[in-house]
Amino acid sequence: MTYIRLSLVLESHALSIYERLFEDEALSIVISPVSNEVVIAADLPGENIPIDWREVKLTAYLPIGADLERLRNDLNRLQSRALKDVDVEIVSSEQTTEVLNNQVVAMEFGKSLRVRPRTNRRVDVADHVPTVYLDAGLAFGSGTHPTTRLCLEWLEANVNRAPKSFLDYGCGSGILALAAAAMGNSGCAVDNDKQAIDSAVSNRDFNQIDADRLSILSASDWQSKKNILLGSFDFVIANITMKTLIDLRAELIEALKPDGTLVLSGILVDQVASVSSCFDEITFEEPVDKDGWIRLVGSLR
């Protein structure tokens, strides 16, 4: 199988504007730094120095039948100085998987969480900090996207103490569920895409996380089991598009324990009001912004 790989180099502040162009057609989107820098995602005095990516590379993998004429017109319409370079290639599935796996970069989130490419793992060295080793494949979730980083930052700050139960809906590569499990929690990860399920299972097995601590379910498996699982999760995290969040509103809320926490991302700045009003049973904290993308955290009223 072959894909269209469309890459844009742009200033990071314009990321959300350009990413909107691909949201209807992209099979996978990867955000990576232009330079080889390690991402430090939290500012701990004496420990980490925060690094902002001034320029990023947005790589979208599209089906061969994608409307490139529309995309070209949209790019021309924006006429932004933030766009530095555009490149289009036809690539095979083998090339795509190899490149996507190489897009996983070393990241640190505070003192309690690290993400590393699977190729970095050394079996003879113990990890003293919870570490997720990742291959993304075609599944969303290499850890570099602002929404994923927002969710990982929340996980590191909030779920690395007493063990909790969780649901990760729209898990992609499994990165959020793997991070939660690596910090001692247990739960379920759900996705409706077979490539995502395969990627998440592969990453779970590589990280030696038992299936009874992290159950990875297709959407159909979730539907058959959800009646016994609803109301049992300390936190529910969903990093997916606004439309899907709204479609899943009832399930995401019903999955929570009465004192549970709902974490939503995949939301653009101008979509916050729509999402908040739809989830009217939830009292949300102030939104957190990263490069035009938002994280909402709240609990039942």
Residue pairs with C-beta under 8 A, 6 or more apart in sequence:
1 92
1 93
2 64
2 90
2 91
2 92
2 93
3 27
3 61
3 62
3 63
3 64
3 90
3 91
3 92
3 93
3 96
4 61
4 62
4 63
4 64
4 66
4 68
4 88
4 89
4 90
4 91
5 59
5 60
5 61
5 62
5 87
5 88
5 89
5 90
5 91
5 96
5 99
6 22
6 59
6 60
6 62
6 68
6 71
6 86
6 87
6 88
7 57
7 58
7 59
7 60
7 85
7 86
7 87
7 88
7 89
8 18
8 57
8 58
8 59
8 83
8 85
8 86
9 34
9 55
9 56
9 57
9 58
9 83
9 84
9 85
9 86
10 18
10 55
10 56
10 58
10 80
10 82
10 83
10 84
11 54
11 55
11 56
11 82
11 84
12 52
12 53
12 54
12 55
12 56
12 291
13 82
13 291
13 292
14 80
14 82
14 83
15 31
15 56
15 58
15 146
15 291
15 292
15 293
16 146
16 268
16 269
16 291
16 292
16 293
17 78
17 80
17 82
17 292
18 58
18 78
18 82
18 83
19 29
19 58
20 268
21 71
21 74
21 75
22 29
22 60
22 62
22 71
23 241
25 62
25 63
25 66
25 67
26 60
26 61
26 62
27 61
27 62
27 63
27 138
28 60
28 61
28 100
28 136
28 138
28 139
28 140
29 58
29 59
29 60
29 61
29 140
29 145
30 58
30 59
30 61
30 100
30 103
30 136
30 142
30 144
30 145
31 56
31 57
31 58
31 59
31 142
31 144
31 145
31 146
32 56
32 57
32 59
32 103
32 105
32 142
32 144
33 39
33 53
33 55
33 56
33 57
33 105
33 144
34 53
34 55
34 56
34 57
35 55
37 51
37 53
38 51
38 105
38 106
38 107
38 108
39 51
39 53
39 105
39 106
39 107
39 108
39 144
39 149
40 48
40 49
40 50
40 51
40 107
40 108
41 50
41 107
41 108
41 109
41 110
41 149
41 152
41 153
42 48
42 50
42 108
42 109
42 110
42 153
42 156
42 157
43 49
43 50
44 110
44 111
47 111
48 108
48 110
55 84
59 99
59 103
61 96
61 100
61 138
64 90
68 88
75 83
75 86
91 99
93 138
96 138
97 137
97 138
100 136
100 137
100 138
100 142
101 117
101 118
101 119
101 135
101 136
101 137
102 117
103 136
103 142
103 144
104 115
104 116
104 117
104 118
104 134
104 135
104 136
104 142
104 143
104 144
105 117
105 142
105 143
105 144
106 114
106 115
106 116
106 117
106 120
107 114
107 115
107 116
107 143
107 144
107 149
107 152
108 114
108 115
109 115
109 149
109 152
109 153
109 155
109 156
110 153
110 156
110 157
111 129
112 129
112 130
112 156
112 160
112 183
113 129
113 130
113 131
113 132
113 152
113 155
113 156
113 160
113 179
113 182
113 183
114 127
114 129
114 130
114 131
114 132
115 131
115 132
115 134
115 143
115 152
115 175
115 179
116 131
116 132
116 133
116 134
117 133
117 134
117 135
118 133
118 134
118 135
118 203
118 206
120 133
121 133
121 206
130 160
130 179
130 182
130 183
130 184
131 182
132 175
132 178
132 179
132 182
132 203
132 207
133 203
133 206
133 207
134 141
134 142
134 143
134 173
134 175
134 178
134 203
135 173
135 199
135 202
135 203
135 206
136 142
136 172
136 173
136 175
136 199
137 173
137 195
137 198
137 199
137 202
138 195
138 199
139 172
139 173
139 174
139 191
139 193
139 195
139 196
139 198
139 199
139 200
140 172
140 173
140 196
141 148
141 171
141 172
141 173
141 174
141 175
141 176
141 196
141 199
142 148
142 173
142 175
143 149
143 152
143 175
145 293
146 290
146 291
146 292
146 293
147 239
147 265
147 266
147 267
147 290
147 293
147 295
148 175
148 176
148 239
148 265
149 290
150 265
150 288
150 290
150 293
150 294
150 295
151 176
151 237
151 239
151 263
151 265
151 295
152 175
152 176
152 179
154 237
154 263
154 295
154 297
155 176
155 179
155 180
155 183
155 237
156 179
156 183
158 235
158 261
159 166
159 180
159 183
159 185
159 235
160 183
160 184
163 184
163 185
163 186
164 180
164 185
164 234
164 235
165 185
165 186
165 187
165 232
165 233
165 234
165 235
166 177
166 180
166 185
166 186
166 187
166 188
166 233
166 234
166 235
166 236
166 237
167 187
167 188
167 189
167 190
167 229
167 233
167 235
167 236
167 237
167 255
168 174
168 176
168 177
168 180
168 187
168 188
168 189
168 190
168 237
168 238
169 190
169 236
169 237
169 238
169 240
169 248
169 251
169 252
169 255
170 190
170 191
170 238
170 239
170 240
170 244
170 266
171 177
171 189
171 190
171 191
171 196
171 200
171 216
172 191
172 193
172 196
172 199
172 200
172 239
173 196
173 199
173 200
173 203
174 189
174 196
174 199
174 200
174 201
174 203
174 204
174 214
174 216
175 203
176 189
176 237
176 239
177 187
177 188
177 189
177 200
177 204
177 214
177 216
178 200
178 203
178 204
178 207
178 209
178 214
180 187
180 237
181 187
181 204
181 207
181 209
181 213
181 214
182 207
182 209
186 212
186 213
186 214
187 214
187 215
187 233
188 214
188 215
188 216
188 217
188 222
188 229
188 233
189 200
189 214
189 215
189 216
189 217
190 216
190 217
190 218
190 219
190 221
190 222
191 197
191 200
191 218
191 219
192 218
192 219
194 218
197 216
197 217
197 218
200 216
201 216
204 211
204 214
204 216
217 225
226 251
226 255
229 255
230 251
230 254
230 255
231 254
231 255
231 256
231 257
231 258
232 255
232 257
233 255
233 256
233 257
233 260
234 257
234 260
234 261
235 256
235 260
235 261
235 262
235 263
236 252
236 255
236 256
236 260
236 261
236 262
236 263
237 263
237 264
238 244
238 245
238 248
238 252
238 263
238 264
238 265
238 266
239 264
239 265
239 266
240 248
240 266
241 266
242 266
242 267
242 268
242 271
242 274
242 275
244 266
245 252
245 264
245 266
245 267
245 275
245 278
246 274
246 275
246 278
249 278
249 279
252 262
252 264
253 262
253 279
253 281
253 282
253 300
256 262
256 299
256 300
258 300
259 299
259 300
260 299
260 300
261 297
261 298
261 299
262 279
262 282
262 296
262 297
262 298
262 299
263 295
263 296
263 297
264 275
264 279
264 295
264 296
264 297
265 293
265 294
265 295
265 296
266 293
267 275
267 293
267 294
267 295
267 296
268 292
268 293
268 294
269 289
269 292
269 293
269 294
271 294
272 287
272 294
272 296
275 296
276 284
276 296
279 298
281 300
281 301
282 298
282 299
282 300
282 301
283 298
283 299
283 300
283 301
284 296
284 297
284 298
285 296
285 297
285 298
287 294
287 295
287 296
288 294
288 295
288 297
